[in-house]
Every structure is written in C-alpha cells, then in structure tokens.
Amino acid sequence: MNATHSSELRKGIKTLSLREKIFELHDAVKTLQTKQTKIEKSALPKSSDTSTRLDTLESNTSVLKQAIGTFADAVSDEIEELQRGLIEEMDSKVARLEHRIEEL
C-alpha cells in the first residue's frame, strides 16, 4: 500500500466523520426552523410577558449556537486532517528524494 492510497483511506474515514457532523448540523438547523415555525404559528398574544419571549429567544439561540459549534468542530477536524495528510505526504517525498540522492 503506497502513501497516497493510505492517505485516501484516511480521508475516506474522516469524510464519514465529517459527514456525520454535517448531518448533526443539518438536524440542529431543522430543529431551529421547527421551533421558529411553532412560535410563528402560536403567535404569542401581545399581552404575554417578556420572560416568555426571552425564554423562547434563549432556546433558539442555544440551538443555533449548538449548530454553529458542530459546524466549527467539523471544519476544524477537516483542516487538521488535511494538515496531517500534507505533512505525511511531504515527509514521504523528502524521504524518497534523500534516498535518490544517496543512490547518486
């Protein structure tokens, strides 16, 4: 198995993890949209107290923060994996060049 093949395998494994995180983000956004729709349908009467509205806003903000956090984690993991892959590939190329130079 050569270096590029093993890199592709690692990327395939990591892509599944990234895909799962993206699905989590998608689910969180759907949840937020569902909550927003429920709020719009319920159309809180103007006389409802401010604390109810604040609780609703806090809930929506929490879901959105969770979604953004999941997305940020997925992007961060992908960047780290790309960095590792590039470093391994460069190390492999340097080792081959050193070997060729020694042979010459």
C-alpha positions as CSV (number, residue, x, y, z in Angstrom):
1,M,0.0,0.0,0.0
2,N,1.6,3.3,-1.0
3,A,1.4,6.6,0.8
4,T,-1.3,8.1,-1.4
5,H,-3.5,5.1,-1.1
6,S,-3.3,5.1,2.7
7,S,-4.0,8.9,2.6
8,E,-7.1,8.3,0.5
9,L,-8.3,5.7,3.0
10,R,-7.8,8.1,5.9
11,K,-9.6,10.8,4.0
12,G,-12.5,8.3,3.4
13,I,-12.7,7.5,7.1
14,K,-12.6,11.2,8.1
15,T,-15.1,12.1,5.4
16,L,-17.6,9.9,7.1
17,S,-17.0,11.6,10.4
18,L,-17.3,15.0,8.7
19,R,-20.5,13.9,7.0
20,E,-21.9,12.8,10.3
21,K,-21.1,16.2,11.8
22,I,-22.7,18.0,8.9
23,F,-25.8,15.9,9.3
24,E,-25.8,16.9,13.0
25,L,-25.6,20.5,12.0
26,H,-28.4,20.0,9.5
27,D,-30.6,18.4,12.2
28,A,-29.9,21.3,14.6
29,V,-30.9,23.8,11.9
30,K,-34.1,21.8,11.2
31,T,-34.9,21.8,14.9
32,L,-34.4,25.6,15.0
33,Q,-36.6,26.0,12.0
34,T,-39.3,23.8,13.5
35,K,-39.2,25.8,16.7
36,Q,-39.4,29.1,14.8
37,T,-42.4,27.8,12.8
38,K,-44.2,26.7,16.0
39,I,-43.6,30.1,17.5
40,E,-44.9,31.8,14.5
41,K,-48.0,29.6,14.4
42,S,-48.7,30.1,18.1
43,A,-48.4,33.9,17.6
44,L,-47.9,34.9,21.2
45,P,-50.5,37.4,22.2
46,K,-49.2,40.9,22.8
47,S,-50.1,40.7,26.4
48,S,-47.8,37.7,27.1
49,D,-45.0,38.6,29.5
50,T,-41.4,39.4,28.4
51,S,-39.9,36.4,30.2
52,T,-41.8,34.0,27.9
53,R,-40.4,35.7,24.9
54,L,-36.9,35.8,26.4
55,D,-37.1,32.1,27.2
56,T,-38.0,31.4,23.6
57,L,-35.2,33.6,22.3
58,E,-32.7,31.9,24.6
59,S,-33.9,28.5,23.4
60,N,-33.5,29.4,19.8
61,T,-30.1,31.0,20.5
62,S,-29.0,27.8,22.2
63,V,-29.9,25.6,19.3
64,L,-28.2,28.0,16.9
65,K,-25.0,28.0,19.0
66,Q,-25.0,24.3,19.1
67,A,-25.3,24.1,15.3
68,I,-22.5,26.6,14.8
69,G,-20.4,24.7,17.3
70,T,-20.9,21.4,15.4
71,F,-20.1,23.0,12.1
72,A,-16.9,24.7,13.6
73,D,-15.8,21.3,15.0
74,A,-16.3,19.6,11.7
75,V,-14.3,22.3,9.8
76,S,-11.6,22.2,12.4
77,D,-11.3,18.4,12.2
78,E,-11.1,18.5,8.5
79,I,-8.4,21.2,8.5
80,E,-6.3,19.1,10.9
81,E,-6.7,16.0,8.8
82,L,-5.7,17.9,5.7
83,Q,-2.7,19.2,7.5
84,R,-1.7,15.8,8.7
85,G,-2.1,14.3,5.3
86,L,0.1,17.1,3.7
87,I,2.8,16.6,6.3
88,E,2.9,12.8,5.8
89,E,2.9,13.2,2.0
90,M,5.8,15.8,2.2
91,D,7.7,13.6,4.6
92,S,7.4,10.7,2.2
93,K,8.6,12.7,-0.8
94,V,11.5,14.1,1.2
95,A,12.5,10.6,2.2
96,R,12.3,9.4,-1.4
97,L,14.4,12.3,-2.6
98,E,17.0,11.7,0.2
99,H,17.1,8.0,-0.9
100,R,17.7,9.0,-4.6
101,I,20.4,11.5,-3.6
102,E,22.2,8.8,-1.5
103,E,22.0,6.4,-4.5
104,L,23.5,9.0,-6.8
